[in-house]
C-alpha cells in the first residue's frame, strides 16, 4: 500500500488521465471527451508524451476505449441529473474530473468520490493548489480497501443518504478485484434506494476477443503484472448479469463495447476506434 505520509496517485489512474489528455492533443476533432484537467492534476514531467505507454500509435485503441467509457459515464451522469438524481457516487474515482468540468451540474448534486487514502489525500492537495478547491458538495471519501475497510460505512459517514436514489459508477476497477469482492459490492449497491442506477465496467476473457485483441490483452496483462497491479478477474457478459441478478437488482442489462464505438466513433474522419475488451453492466434497483 502507498505510504500516505508521502501520497502519490495510483499509476493506473495517472495513465488513464494522461490518455484522456493525449486524445485532445494528438487525435483530430471532434474529440469524444475534452479533458486536460487530469493532466494538470497529474503534472507529469515535460517529456510525458515520450513515455512508451503514451505512444500515439501503439496506444490508440486503448486511448479510444478510455475516452469512450468516460464519455458514456459523463453522458449518463448528465442525463440522471436532469431527471432528478441528487447523489452521484464514483467507486475508484482516481483522477476523475467531472466535478471540475461540469460544476454547474455537479453543484446540484452531492458527489462522492471513493478511492484509496493516499490517492484522495494527493487529489485534495492538488485541487486546492490548482484553485479548484473542494466545494461543500464534493466529498473525497478515503477507503483503505487493503485493510478491509467498508466503503458503504465510509460513504455513510461522509453524509451519503441511503434513502435517496443514486447514480453509482465504477470503471476500470473490477479487473483488479476478486470475483467475491465484486459480488459483495453488487450486493451492497443493490440495497440502495429504489430508482438507483449502477454503471459498472468489466473486462472480457481472452476467449471472447479477436486474435489481435487477445495479443493486446496479453501485453497489457504482462505490463500490469510487472508494475505490481496484476489483473485478477474477467467476466463473460452472462456471468456478470447473473451476479447482478443474484445480488438483487430489479433490472440488469449488458452494454457491449461495440455499442460505445458505434455511438462515439462511427462518424470520425480518422480510423480511431476503441480496442474491444471492456463492456458495461447497467443495473437498477
Long-range contacts (C-beta under 8 A, 24 or more apart in sequence): 1-116, 1-118, 1-144, 1-146, 1-147, 2-116, 2-118, 2-119, 3-118, 4-117, 4-118, 4-121, 7-117, 7-118, 7-119, 7-121, 7-122, 7-125, 8-118, 8-122, 9-41, 9-42, 9-94, 9-95, 9-118, 9-119, 9-122, 9-123, 10-94, 10-115, 10-116, 10-119, 10-229, 11-227, 11-229, 12-94, 12-172, 12-229, 13-94, 13-95, 13-115, 13-119, 14-42, 14-44, 14-95, 15-53, 16-66, 16-94, 16-95, 16-172, 17-41, 17-42, 17-94, 17-95, 17-97, 18-42, 18-44, 18-48, 18-51, 18-54, 19-54, 19-59, 19-62, 19-63, 19-66, 19-67, 20-66, 20-67, 20-70, 22-49, 22-54, 22-56, 22-59, 22-63, 23-63, 23-64, 23-66, 23-67, 25-49, 26-56, 27-63, 27-270, 27-272, 28-269, 28-270, 30-268, 31-67, 32-64, 32-67, 32-68, 32-71, 32-264, 32-265, 33-67, 33-70, 33-71, 33-74, 34-101, 35-70, 35-97, 35-101, 37-97, 37-100, 37-101, 38-95, 38-96, 38-97, 40-130, 41-95, 41-97, 41-123, 41-126, 41-127, 41-130, 42-95, 43-126, 53-223, 60-272, 61-216, 61-273, 61-274, 61-275, 62-216, 62-220, 62-275, 64-261, 64-265, 64-272, 64-273, 64-274, 64-275, 65-257, 65-274, 65-275, 65-276, 65-277, 65-278, 67-264, 68-257, 68-260, 68-261, 68-264, 68-265, 68-274, 69-171, 69-172, 69-201, 69-260, 69-278, 69-280, 70-171, 71-260, 71-264, 72-199, 72-260, 72-263, 72-264, 72-280, 73-98, 73-169, 73-171, 73-199, 74-98, 74-102, 76-167, 76-169, 76-197, 76-199, 77-102, 77-105, 77-167, 77-169, 78-102, 78-105, 80-167, 80-197, 81-105, 81-108, 81-109, 84-165, 85-109, 85-165, 85-166, 85-167, 85-197, 86-110, 86-164, 86-165, 87-112, 87-160, 87-161, 87-164, 87-165, 87-166, 87-167, 88-112, 88-166, 88-167, 88-168, 88-169, 89-114, 89-155, 89-160, 89-166, 89-167, 89-168, 89-169, 90-114, 90-168, 90-169, 90-170, 91-151, 91-168, 91-169, 91-170, 91-173, 91-185, 92-170, 92-171, 92-172, 92-173, 93-140, 94-119, 94-172, 95-123, 99-135, 99-138, 100-127, 100-132, 103-135, 106-137, 106-138, 107-135, 107-137, 109-137, 110-137, 110-139, 110-159, 110-160, 110-161, 111-137, 111-138, 111-139, 112-139, 112-141, 112-155, 112-158, 112-160, 113-138, 113-139, 113-140, 113-141, 114-141, 114-143, 114-151, 114-154, 114-155, 115-140, 115-141, 115-142, 115-143, 116-142, 116-143, 116-144, 116-145, 116-146, 117-142, 117-143, 117-144, 151-185, 151-188, 152-188, 162-192, 162-193, 163-193, 164-193, 165-192, 165-193, 165-194, 165-195, 165-196, 165-197, 166-192, 166-193, 166-196, 166-197, 167-196, 167-197, 167-199, 168-192, 168-196, 168-197, 168-198, 168-199, 169-198, 169-199, 169-200, 170-198, 170-199, 170-200, 170-201, 171-199, 171-200, 171-201, 172-201, 172-278, 173-201, 174-200, 174-201, 174-202, 174-203, 174-233, 174-235, 175-202, 175-203, 175-231, 175-232, 175-233, 175-234, 176-229, 176-230, 176-231, 176-232, 176-233, 177-232, 177-233, 178-232, 178-233, 179-233, 179-235, 179-243, 182-233, 182-243, 183-243, 183-246, 183-247, 186-243, 186-244, 186-247, 186-249, 186-283, 187-247, 187-248, 189-247, 189-283, 189-285, 190-244, 190-247, 190-248, 190-249, 190-283, 190-285, 191-248, 191-285, 192-285, 193-285, 194-250, 194-285, 195-284, 195-285, 196-284, 196-285, 197-282, 197-283, 197-284, 197-285, 198-244, 198-249, 198-281, 198-282, 198-283, 198-284, 198-285, 199-280, 199-281, 199-282, 200-240, 200-280, 200-281, 200-283, 201-278, 201-279, 201-280, 201-281, 202-234, 202-235, 202-240, 202-278, 202-279, 202-280, 202-281, 203-231, 203-233, 203-234, 203-235, 203-277, 203-278, 204-234, 204-235, 204-236, 204-237, 204-276, 204-277, 204-278, 204-279, 205-234, 205-235, 205-236, 206-234, 208-236, 209-276, 209-277, 210-276, 213-275, 213-276, 213-277, 216-275, 216-277, 217-277, 237-279, 240-279, 240-281, 241-281, 244-281, 244-283, 248-285, 249-283, 249-284, 249-285, 250-284, 250-285, 251-283, 251-284, 252-281, 252-282, 252-283, 252-284, 253-281, 253-282, 253-283, 254-279, 254-280, 254-281, 254-282, 255-279, 255-280, 255-281, 255-282, 256-280
